[in-house]
């Protein structure tokens, strides 16, 4: 179920990317693959990172990927006692990691555009580069700060 939730979020992200990137009909399949890859990889990196950072801050938190009433993926943050502290929509997390004031972060735009223009190996390299980019890491830091602040 969790992988299905992430694929659905990836599909939503893909639809948005198709509106923001220079996409041809031939590129649509690759944009879907990129959107799904971003959603799966970013969320699968975020969940254990929240747990590791919170443990180091002596505020151990546990994360769960669930769906809300509308079937959208949400990250549930639970404290050590099992109390639900917050529910973060995955869509909002992806927004914070990839976008800046409603537009793709320039580095994200550049990497995704390059991924569309090359072969599969280039697309993979661009995706990995994007996941390690300063803009995504800064977004991840912002998400973590907000979560830890809410946990106190």
Buried (B, 14 or more C-beta within 10 A) or exposed (E): EBEEBBBBBBBBBBEBBBEBBEBEEEBEEBBBBBBBBBBBBBBBBBBEBBBEBBEEEEBBBBBEBEBEEEEBBBBBBBBEEEEEBBEBBBBEBBBBBBBBEEEBBEBBBBBBBBBBEEEEEEBEBBBEBBBEBEBBEBBBEEBBEBBBEEBE
